[in-house]
Amino acid sequence: MAKVLFIVSGATYWVLKDGTRYATGYWAEEFANPYKILTDAGHSVVVATPGGTTPNVDMMSLRPSMAGGEQGALELESIIRDAEVMRRPLKLSDVRLEDYDAVYLPGGHGPMADLAFDADAGRLLTAQLESGNPLFIVCHAPAALLATRIHGISPFRGYDVTGFTNEEEEAVGLAPRATWLLETDLKEKVGVNYSRGPIWEPYMVEDRNLVTGQNPHSAAVLGNRMLEILKS
């Protein structure tokens, strides 16, 4: 069975333009669905965060309105509660990529606050890309690609990538308040070939060993694709 590394944000807030601390963390669905898909198939998951901080779930992602109803919210809570790996994460600086068969990054606004500026995250993503082993990134987690730049150049430049759209950020009311927007900076600062689907619809892009998803509903699609690749 395979061993998959989940690189998760350790942030609890994201500072907006006006200095407001917007409460955030990782998005429940983006951790829970791939985690359940992989562990139900017998694979093991290890979690790593900047500094080994215990990841914080964005409470908004557990609201029934965000989780597909009351039952959906309860199921996500149950998966997260039972996921012991979330309570004893490794430090990103201690991770040895050769121990893992694949790497996955869930989103939430947390990565916009920490992984986007984390040198260890940048180093690990660069090494995973170069290794040819599977790298899966969803929603806001492609923010971590910003940390891969050396002298302004990223090894992900020219790759086909998706991620949370400016239109989706507008829809949640954060676009005018944010200090930067993921879609804009992926195009302008990382230099990816960005594409997207309709807002809130699952959308996945695969380019060589890099697989990205647009939004929370894309996480299960990525989880199932990871399962297929790990089987092959």
Contacts in CASP RR format, 6 or more apart in sequence:
PFRMAT RR
TARGET T0000
AUTHOR 0000-0000-0000
METHOD contacts of the structure
MODEL  1
MAKVLFIVSGATYWVLKDGTRYATGYWAEEFANPYKILTDAGHSVVVATP
GGTTPNVDMMSLRPSMAGGEQGALELESIIRDAEVMRRPLKLSDVRLEDY
DAVYLPGGHGPMADLAFDADAGRLLTAQLESGNPLFIVCHAPAALLATRI
HGISPFRGYDVTGFTNEEEEAVGLAPRATWLLETDLKEKVGVNYSRGPIW
EPYMVEDRNLVTGQNPHSAAVLGNRMLEILKS
1 41 0 8 1.000
1 42 0 8 1.000
1 43 0 8 1.000
1 44 0 8 1.000
2 38 0 8 1.000
2 43 0 8 1.000
2 44 0 8 1.000
2 101 0 8 1.000
2 102 0 8 1.000
2 230 0 8 1.000
3 43 0 8 1.000
3 44 0 8 1.000
3 45 0 8 1.000
3 46 0 8 1.000
3 99 0 8 1.000
3 100 0 8 1.000
3 101 0 8 1.000
4 38 0 8 1.000
4 43 0 8 1.000
4 44 0 8 1.000
4 45 0 8 1.000
4 46 0 8 1.000
4 100 0 8 1.000
4 101 0 8 1.000
4 102 0 8 1.000
4 103 0 8 1.000
4 104 0 8 1.000
4 226 0 8 1.000
4 230 0 8 1.000
5 45 0 8 1.000
5 46 0 8 1.000
5 47 0 8 1.000
5 48 0 8 1.000
5 95 0 8 1.000
5 97 0 8 1.000
5 99 0 8 1.000
5 100 0 8 1.000
5 102 0 8 1.000
5 103 0 8 1.000
5 104 0 8 1.000
6 31 0 8 1.000
6 34 0 8 1.000
6 35 0 8 1.000
6 45 0 8 1.000
6 46 0 8 1.000
6 47 0 8 1.000
6 48 0 8 1.000
6 85 0 8 1.000
6 103 0 8 1.000
6 104 0 8 1.000
6 105 0 8 1.000
6 106 0 8 1.000
7 48 0 8 1.000
7 49 0 8 1.000
7 92 0 8 1.000
7 103 0 8 1.000
7 104 0 8 1.000
7 105 0 8 1.000
7 115 0 8 1.000
7 121 0 8 1.000
7 124 0 8 1.000
7 141 0 8 1.000
7 144 0 8 1.000
8 26 0 8 1.000
8 31 0 8 1.000
8 47 0 8 1.000
8 48 0 8 1.000
8 49 0 8 1.000
8 55 0 8 1.000
8 86 0 8 1.000
8 89 0 8 1.000
8 105 0 8 1.000
8 106 0 8 1.000
9 25 0 8 1.000
9 26 0 8 1.000
9 49 0 8 1.000
9 50 0 8 1.000
9 55 0 8 1.000
9 107 0 8 1.000
9 108 0 8 1.000
9 110 0 8 1.000
9 111 0 8 1.000
9 113 0 8 1.000
9 114 0 8 1.000
9 115 0 8 1.000
9 141 0 8 1.000
10 25 0 8 1.000
10 26 0 8 1.000
10 49 0 8 1.000
10 50 0 8 1.000
10 52 0 8 1.000
10 53 0 8 1.000
10 54 0 8 1.000
10 55 0 8 1.000
10 56 0 8 1.000
10 110 0 8 1.000
10 114 0 8 1.000
11 24 0 8 1.000
11 25 0 8 1.000
11 56 0 8 1.000
11 109 0 8 1.000
11 110 0 8 1.000
11 111 0 8 1.000
11 113 0 8 1.000
11 114 0 8 1.000
12 23 0 8 1.000
12 24 0 8 1.000
12 25 0 8 1.000
12 56 0 8 1.000
13 21 0 8 1.000
13 22 0 8 1.000
13 23 0 8 1.000
13 24 0 8 1.000
13 113 0 8 1.000
14 21 0 8 1.000
14 22 0 8 1.000
14 24 0 8 1.000
14 109 0 8 1.000
14 110 0 8 1.000
14 112 0 8 1.000
14 113 0 8 1.000
15 21 0 8 1.000
15 22 0 8 1.000
15 113 0 8 1.000
15 179 0 8 1.000
16 22 0 8 1.000
16 174 0 8 1.000
16 177 0 8 1.000
16 178 0 8 1.000
16 179 0 8 1.000
17 177 0 8 1.000
17 178 0 8 1.000
17 179 0 8 1.000
18 177 0 8 1.000
20 177 0 8 1.000
22 109 0 8 1.000
22 174 0 8 1.000
22 177 0 8 1.000
23 58 0 8 1.000
23 59 0 8 1.000
24 56 0 8 1.000
24 58 0 8 1.000
24 108 0 8 1.000
24 109 0 8 1.000
24 110 0 8 1.000
24 112 0 8 1.000
24 113 0 8 1.000
25 55 0 8 1.000
25 56 0 8 1.000
25 57 0 8 1.000
25 58 0 8 1.000
25 108 0 8 1.000
25 109 0 8 1.000
25 110 0 8 1.000
25 113 0 8 1.000
26 55 0 8 1.000
26 56 0 8 1.000
26 57 0 8 1.000
26 58 0 8 1.000
26 106 0 8 1.000
26 107 0 8 1.000
26 108 0 8 1.000
26 110 0 8 1.000
27 57 0 8 1.000
27 58 0 8 1.000
27 61 0 8 1.000
27 106 0 8 1.000
27 107 0 8 1.000
27 108 0 8 1.000
27 139 0 8 1.000
27 140 0 8 1.000
27 216 0 8 1.000
28 57 0 8 1.000
28 58 0 8 1.000
28 61 0 8 1.000
28 62 0 8 1.000
28 67 0 8 1.000
28 76 0 8 1.000
28 77 0 8 1.000
28 80 0 8 1.000
29 61 0 8 1.000
29 67 0 8 1.000
29 76 0 8 1.000
29 216 0 8 1.000
29 217 0 8 1.000
29 219 0 8 1.000
29 220 0 8 1.000
30 106 0 8 1.000
30 107 0 8 1.000
30 108 0 8 1.000
30 138 0 8 1.000
30 139 0 8 1.000
30 141 0 8 1.000
30 216 0 8 1.000
30 219 0 8 1.000
31 55 0 8 1.000
31 57 0 8 1.000
31 80 0 8 1.000
31 83 0 8 1.000
31 86 0 8 1.000
31 106 0 8 1.000
32 75 0 8 1.000
32 76 0 8 1.000
32 79 0 8 1.000
32 80 0 8 1.000
32 83 0 8 1.000
33 219 0 8 1.000
33 220 0 8 1.000
33 223 0 8 1.000
34 104 0 8 1.000
34 106 0 8 1.000
34 136 0 8 1.000
34 219 0 8 1.000
34 220 0 8 1.000
34 222 0 8 1.000
34 223 0 8 1.000
34 226 0 8 1.000
35 45 0 8 1.000
35 79 0 8 1.000
35 83 0 8 1.000
36 79 0 8 1.000
37 220 0 8 1.000
37 223 0 8 1.000
37 224 0 8 1.000
37 226 0 8 1.000
37 227 0 8 1.000
38 45 0 8 1.000
38 223 0 8 1.000
38 226 0 8 1.000
38 227 0 8 1.000
38 230 0 8 1.000
39 45 0 8 1.000
41 227 0 8 1.000
43 227 0 8 1.000
43 230 0 8 1.000
45 83 0 8 1.000
45 85 0 8 1.000
46 85 0 8 1.000
46 90 0 8 1.000
46 99 0 8 1.000
46 100 0 8 1.000
47 55 0 8 1.000
47 85 0 8 1.000
47 86 0 8 1.000
47 88 0 8 1.000
47 89 0 8 1.000
47 90 0 8 1.000
48 89 0 8 1.000
48 90 0 8 1.000
48 91 0 8 1.000
48 92 0 8 1.000
48 94 0 8 1.000
48 95 0 8 1.000
49 55 0 8 1.000
49 89 0 8 1.000
49 90 0 8 1.000
49 91 0 8 1.000
49 92 0 8 1.000
50 91 0 8 1.000
50 92 0 8 1.000
50 114 0 8 1.000
50 115 0 8 1.000
50 118 0 8 1.000
50 120 0 8 1.000
50 121 0 8 1.000
51 91 0 8 1.000
51 92 0 8 1.000
51 93 0 8 1.000
52 89 0 8 1.000
52 90 0 8 1.000
52 91 0 8 1.000
52 92 0 8 1.000
53 89 0 8 1.000
54 86 0 8 1.000
54 87 0 8 1.000
54 89 0 8 1.000
55 86 0 8 1.000
55 89 0 8 1.000
57 80 0 8 1.000
58 108 0 8 1.000
58 109 0 8 1.000
58 110 0 8 1.000
60 66 0 8 1.000
61 67 0 8 1.000
61 76 0 8 1.000
61 108 0 8 1.000
61 216 0 8 1.000
62 73 0 8 1.000
62 76 0 8 1.000
62 77 0 8 1.000
63 73 0 8 1.000
64 70 0 8 1.000
64 72 0 8 1.000
64 73 0 8 1.000
66 73 0 8 1.000
67 73 0 8 1.000
67 75 0 8 1.000
67 76 0 8 1.000
80 86 0 8 1.000
91 120 0 8 1.000
92 118 0 8 1.000
92 120 0 8 1.000
92 121 0 8 1.000
92 124 0 8 1.000
93 120 0 8 1.000
95 120 0 8 1.000
95 124 0 8 1.000
97 103 0 8 1.000
97 124 0 8 1.000
97 127 0 8 1.000
97 128 0 8 1.000
97 131 0 8 1.000
97 133 0 8 1.000
100 133 0 8 1.000
101 133 0 8 1.000
101 134 0 8 1.000
101 230 0 8 1.000
102 133 0 8 1.000
102 134 0 8 1.000
102 135 0 8 1.000
102 136 0 8 1.000
102 226 0 8 1.000
102 229 0 8 1.000
102 230 0 8 1.000
103 124 0 8 1.000
103 125 0 8 1.000
103 128 0 8 1.000
103 133 0 8 1.000
103 134 0 8 1.000
103 135 0 8 1.000
103 136 0 8 1.000
104 136 0 8 1.000
104 137 0 8 1.000
104 138 0 8 1.000
104 222 0 8 1.000
104 223 0 8 1.000
104 226 0 8 1.000
105 111 0 8 1.000
105 115 0 8 1.000
105 136 0 8 1.000
105 137 0 8 1.000
105 138 0 8 1.000
105 141 0 8 1.000
105 142 0 8 1.000
105 144 0 8 1.000
106 138 0 8 1.000
106 139 0 8 1.000
106 141 0 8 1.000
106 219 0 8 1.000
107 138 0 8 1.000
107 139 0 8 1.000
107 140 0 8 1.000
107 141 0 8 1.000
108 139 0 8 1.000
108 140 0 8 1.000
108 141 0 8 1.000
108 216 0 8 1.000
109 140 0 8 1.000
109 174 0 8 1.000
110 140 0 8 1.000
111 140 0 8 1.000
111 141 0 8 1.000
111 143 0 8 1.000
111 144 0 8 1.000
112 140 0 8 1.000
112 143 0 8 1.000
112 178 0 8 1.000
112 180 0 8 1.000
112 182 0 8 1.000
115 121 0 8 1.000
115 141 0 8 1.000
115 143 0 8 1.000
115 144 0 8 1.000
115 147 0 8 1.000
116 143 0 8 1.000
116 144 0 8 1.000
116 146 0 8 1.000
116 147 0 8 1.000
117 146 0 8 1.000
117 147 0 8 1.000
118 144 0 8 1.000
118 147 0 8 1.000
119 147 0 8 1.000
121 144 0 8 1.000
121 147 0 8 1.000
122 144 0 8 1.000
122 147 0 8 1.000
122 148 0 8 1.000
125 135 0 8 1.000
125 144 0 8 1.000
125 145 0 8 1.000
125 147 0 8 1.000
125 148 0 8 1.000
125 156 0 8 1.000
126 148 0 8 1.000
126 155 0 8 1.000
128 135 0 8 1.000
128 209 0 8 1.000
129 135 0 8 1.000
129 155 0 8 1.000
129 156 0 8 1.000
129 209 0 8 1.000
129 210 0 8 1.000
130 155 0 8 1.000
131 209 0 8 1.000
132 208 0 8 1.000
132 209 0 8 1.000
133 209 0 8 1.000
134 209 0 8 1.000
134 211 0 8 1.000
134 226 0 8 1.000
134 229 0 8 1.000
134 230 0 8 1.000
135 209 0 8 1.000
135 210 0 8 1.000
135 211 0 8 1.000
136 211 0 8 1.000
136 212 0 8 1.000
136 222 0 8 1.000
136 223 0 8 1.000
136 225 0 8 1.000
136 226 0 8 1.000
137 144 0 8 1.000
137 145 0 8 1.000
137 210 0 8 1.000
137 211 0 8 1.000
137 212 0 8 1.000
137 213 0 8 1.000
138 163 0 8 1.000
138 212 0 8 1.000
138 213 0 8 1.000
138 214 0 8 1.000
138 215 0 8 1.000
138 216 0 8 1.000
138 218 0 8 1.000
138 219 0 8 1.000
138 222 0 8 1.000
139 163 0 8 1.000
139 164 0 8 1.000
139 213 0 8 1.000
139 214 0 8 1.000
139 215 0 8 1.000
139 216 0 8 1.000
139 218 0 8 1.000
139 219 0 8 1.000
140 163 0 8 1.000
140 164 0 8 1.000
140 182 0 8 1.000
142 161 0 8 1.000
142 162 0 8 1.000
142 163 0 8 1.000
142 182 0 8 1.000
142 186 0 8 1.000
142 212 0 8 1.000
143 182 0 8 1.000
143 185 0 8 1.000
145 154 0 8 1.000
145 156 0 8 1.000
145 161 0 8 1.000
145 186 0 8 1.000
145 190 0 8 1.000
145 192 0 8 1.000
146 154 0 8 1.000
146 185 0 8 1.000
146 189 0 8 1.000
146 190 0 8 1.000
148 154 0 8 1.000
148 155 0 8 1.000
148 156 0 8 1.000
148 190 0 8 1.000
149 189 0 8 1.000
149 190 0 8 1.000
152 189 0 8 1.000
154 189 0 8 1.000
154 190 0 8 1.000
154 191 0 8 1.000
156 190 0 8 1.000
156 191 0 8 1.000
156 192 0 8 1.000
156 210 0 8 1.000
157 190 0 8 1.000
157 191 0 8 1.000
157 192 0 8 1.000
158 191 0 8 1.000
158 192 0 8 1.000
158 193 0 8 1.000
159 192 0 8 1.000
159 193 0 8 1.000
159 207 0 8 1.000
159 208 0 8 1.000
159 210 0 8 1.000
160 192 0 8 1.000
160 193 0 8 1.000
160 195 0 8 1.000
160 205 0 8 1.000
160 206 0 8 1.000
160 207 0 8 1.000
160 210 0 8 1.000
161 186 0 8 1.000
161 190 0 8 1.000
161 192 0 8 1.000
161 193 0 8 1.000
161 194 0 8 1.000
161 195 0 8 1.000
161 205 0 8 1.000
161 207 0 8 1.000
161 210 0 8 1.000
161 212 0 8 1.000
162 194 0 8 1.000
162 195 0 8 1.000
162 196 0 8 1.000
162 197 0 8 1.000
162 203 0 8 1.000
162 204 0 8 1.000
162 205 0 8 1.000
162 212 0 8 1.000
162 213 0 8 1.000
162 214 0 8 1.000
162 218 0 8 1.000
163 182 0 8 1.000
163 183 0 8 1.000
163 186 0 8 1.000
163 194 0 8 1.000
163 196 0 8 1.000
163 212 0 8 1.000
163 213 0 8 1.000
163 214 0 8 1.000
163 215 0 8 1.000
164 182 0 8 1.000
164 183 0 8 1.000
164 214 0 8 1.000
164 215 0 8 1.000
165 183 0 8 1.000
165 196 0 8 1.000
165 197 0 8 1.000
165 199 0 8 1.000
165 214 0 8 1.000
165 215 0 8 1.000
166 175 0 8 1.000
166 181 0 8 1.000
166 182 0 8 1.000
166 183 0 8 1.000
166 184 0 8 1.000
167 199 0 8 1.000
168 199 0 8 1.000
168 200 0 8 1.000
168 214 0 8 1.000
168 215 0 8 1.000
169 175 0 8 1.000
169 178 0 8 1.000
169 181 0 8 1.000
169 182 0 8 1.000
169 183 0 8 1.000
170 176 0 8 1.000
171 199 0 8 1.000
171 200 0 8 1.000
175 181 0 8 1.000
183 194 0 8 1.000
183 196 0 8 1.000
186 192 0 8 1.000
186 194 0 8 1.000
187 194 0 8 1.000
195 205 0 8 1.000
196 203 0 8 1.000
196 214 0 8 1.000
197 203 0 8 1.000
197 214 0 8 1.000
199 215 0 8 1.000
200 215 0 8 1.000
200 217 0 8 1.000
201 214 0 8 1.000
201 215 0 8 1.000
201 217 0 8 1.000
202 213 0 8 1.000
202 214 0 8 1.000
202 215 0 8 1.000
202 217 0 8 1.000
202 218 0 8 1.000
202 220 0 8 1.000
202 221 0 8 1.000
203 213 0 8 1.000
203 214 0 8 1.000
203 215 0 8 1.000
203 218 0 8 1.000
204 211 0 8 1.000
204 212 0 8 1.000
204 213 0 8 1.000
204 214 0 8 1.000
204 218 0 8 1.000
204 221 0 8 1.000
204 222 0 8 1.000
204 225 0 8 1.000
205 211 0 8 1.000
205 212 0 8 1.000
205 213 0 8 1.000
206 225 0 8 1.000
211 222 0 8 1.000
211 225 0 8 1.000
211 226 0 8 1.000
213 219 0 8 1.000
213 221 0 8 1.000
213 222 0 8 1.000
END
